[in-house]
Amino acid sequence: MAKLYFYYSAMNAGKSTSLLQSSHNYIKRGMQVLLFAPFVDNRFGKAVIHSRIGLMQEANGFDENTDFYEFALKQKELVPNLHCLLIDEVQFLKKEQVKQLTRITSELHLPVLCYGLRSDFKGEPFEGSVYLLAWAEELTEIKTICHCGKKAIMNIRIDVDGTPIEDGEQVQVGGNESYISACMSHFREYNRTFSQGNKTHTMVSK
């Protein structure tokens, strides 16, 4: 039975590497796949899935206007041996697009493997990730570690000097030069806005 899968992690945990390995496994067994990568990542001049260890594969580009169900429906008619969709950086999806992915699994009977982040550098959730966490049938965390050795679950944006940045637009494409992953303790230490913004004060009777 086809399912919707969400593989999530902090930055630099090897999500794209895992996606490309899954793609390789399908292709090696004679099965065709559809790969998707966001248009917003234009570092290579076209839509590609690239990992930090140097692996790369061309993909279909997507943005907020992409209809994944209609795309998959047409491709299934053209490619009878189509077996799977693999989507990188799924945090950029919209709610309606995640709903389209549920239609692909239930109506077209194609598994959809999604890879992405849960939250941004401010600790705020991405729209696509919110609905994948709610609607995906299989959730898998791809683990990585903070510099202290604890499990990293958060993302810190840094400038060219390596100084943490607390303000800015939610989307800024980058890799190791722009982001580091961190445990919650170090994320709170580096992001004062996050740490101080939700403080509550307890009244003490004397």
Buried (B, 14 or more C-beta within 10 A) or exposed (E): EBBBBBBBBBBBBBBBBBBBEBBEEBBEEEEBBBBBBBBBBEEEEEBBBBBBEEBEBEBBBBEEEBEBBEBBBEBBEEEEEBBBBBBBBBBBBBEEBBBBBBBBBBEBEBBBBBBBBBBBBBBEBBBBBBBBBEBBBEEBBBEBBBEEEEBBBBBBBBEEEEEBBEEEEEEEEEBEEBBBBBBBEBBBEBBEEBEEEEEEEEEEEE
